[in-house]
């Protein structure tokens, strides 16, 4: 078995990355790869990995902190996937690490179906006030995963 396929290893890696003082941006390619893997695990049938179902949110939190609009499609694949548990459990806030307005503008420039879906949903969430408390959400997510708040 490949090391990154071990759910225990991935969890330990996320915990270690959460304590780095060097910033997550330098690990962006690794985080994207790990998020892709977590998404595959969540959408697959590997019962052994089920106990680590929140790993995708742990990794999603780091991508939120990297704040790259280029991650929008990848994060949308988790939020708007065929798996109801993942789709409802993966907070919409993960998608707006680069900022609400910047994300809305970015999505509006993309005619792809994923972007149209995300834009419509984010606009409704924004109008409902779901994105107005991002700082509190971010602190709560970090605390949930046992990370010190910056």
PyMOL commands that set and color helices and strands:
alter all, ss='L'
color gray80, all
select helices_A, chain A and resi 3-5+7-17+25-43+47-52+55-66+69-79+84-89+92-96+100-108+113-127+134-144
alter helices_A, ss='H'
color red, helices_A
deselect
rebuild
show_as cartoon
